[in-house]
Amino acid sequence: MDPFRKKKMKRRYLRIPAELKQAIKIPEAEIKLEQVKKLKRRIITNFNQGELRHVYTVLRFLRENQAEKPNLLAKSLCDIAESIFDKNTKQEFFEEALELNPYDSITLTSYAIFLADNNQSDRALKLFEQSLSVDGYNSVTLTSYAIALADNNQPEKAFELFEKSLSIEGNETVTLTSYATALASYNQPDKAFELFEQSLNISMDDTVTLTSYATALANYNQPDEAFELFERSLSLKRGDTITLTSYATALANDNQPDKAFELFEQSLSIKPYETVTLNSYANAQANYNQPDKAFELFEKSLTMKPDKIVTLNSYATTLANYNYPEKAFELFEKSLCVKGNDTVTLNSYAQALANHNQPKKAFELFEKSLNISGDNTVTLTSYATALANYNQPQKAFELFEQSLSIKGDETVTLNSYSIALAKYNYPKLALEKITESLNIAPDKPVTLFIYDNMLESVGSNKYKRAISNLKKWFIQLYQNISLTLSRLF
């Protein structure tokens, strides 16, 4: 579960309701509230330790003695579902709780969050709507629903719900930070940074806000400010694996692999089976030409969560980049079976197909992705790059321009556009774009390489050799966009 929602849910929802203060009867005894808590803790512990024979005996007592109080039983089952590990068992408890009390906003919201976190977004969004129809001014539901909408390419409705939630609780840092994160993801960094600052003014030592803000800054080419916030967050909570992994990812993206790998290892020493860390570390290893280590980490991650879309996509992209297209395409197809309208999967799959001489299917997937999210700059840039690579420059240039109109300081787009312009004999325009990119990120190696070739090409007798070099680099840069995809999302 998203850490913001989890924090809020525990505070708001995961407590025994007032009605349960009445004693619950089991054979030959009356159990007071503290005993009820102990009973639920026993059920949770037995489930998580696999002691099913004992747990079902206790559950039977609980169900029998609350049979005439279905609302209370529903709340108990919902509480238990929140704390057990097994995903299938959690869903069974949520289903039972919902059957017992289909109009309880707590149960509806809790179950919706679980579904959203487990690739069942369609039903999750329906349950959020049901919960709001019961209690339309619950800020937890509003924020959680907004997060789910943002994760499913519905930013406008998400932003509306974030605003409504803040109108109810304007100083809620969970909402402020979640809203800011969503805004940053949809190319609205200025407002995002304002909300991050507002959240820190309320709670300056909140490590979740610090880490989220730092990640957003790193994604928008402000690494120095980002690293300061990461360090500040770690000074407050040294062993926080989310901060360690996010910091390591930012360092790797800023060409500091040695320190990045140290932090990844430190994070895994704390939580060796954390899939987010495993995936991020694998991506970094692949980016620095260590595919065997990357594949090993991806395989370990998939043993933990075999249907996790992020893992499937990242692993497939890496396999495609290292010339294992068949296995890559299998994993992309598996990912689409889990979630067929996921734009990250569609984009990554389309890029891999284009890189392996299957442009027709690639263009179909790009079009499908744009139908879902027409302003997605990653899709626009990737599609434009593929079109340019397959001799369709005019449409490519249109898409590059569209992408830059949304996010004008994206160096991946500017670099790709400049190479496409050079390839089709527009060297002066190409030099303009690469210069603009260099002004944004002056130390980026890819940008420096392209810039050197551009300078050689403009007004020089060496034009043909420069263009030849750029064409060779074009394919490599196109692959780099694939690797960048996982970072942008």
CORQUI-V656119 format. One line per field, one symbol per residue. phi: phi as a letter, one per 20 degrees, with the letter a starting at -180 (. if undefined). psi: psi as a letter, one per 40 degrees, with the letter a starting at -180 (. if undefined). A space follows every 50 residues. Layout:
phi: ???
psi: ???
//
This chain:
phi: .gffffgffffedebffgfffffdecgmbddegfffgfffffffffffem efffffffffffffedgecfffffffffffgfdeeffffgffffffffff bfdefffffffffgfffcmcfgfgfffgfffffebfcefffgffffffff fdmcfffgfffgfffffecfdefgfgfffffffffdmcfffgfffgffff fecfdffffgfffffffffdlcfffffffgfffffebfeffffgffffff fffdmcfffffgfgfffffecfdffffgfffffffffdmcffffffffff ffffcfdffgfgffffffgffdmcffffffffffffffbfdefffgffff fffffdmcfffgfffffffffebfdffffgfffffffffdmcfffffffg fffffecfdefffffffffffffdmcffffffffffffffcfdfgfffff fgffffefmcfegffffffffffgfffgfffgffgfffe
psi: ihdddddddddddgihiddeeiihhihfihhaddddddddddddddddee gdddddddddddddeedegdddddddddddddeidhdddddddddddddd geehddddddddddddefffddddddddddddddgefhdddddddddddd effgddddddddddddddgefhdddddddddddddffgdddddddddddd ddgeehdddddddddddddffgddddddddddddddgdfhdddddddddd ddeffgddddddddddddddgefhdddddddddddddffgdddddddddd ddddgeehdddddddddddddffgddddddddddddddgefhdddddddd dddddffgddddddddddddddgeehdddddddddddddffgdddddddd ddddddgefhdddddddddddddffgddddddddddddddgeehdddddd dddddddhfieedddddddddddddddddddddddddd.
//
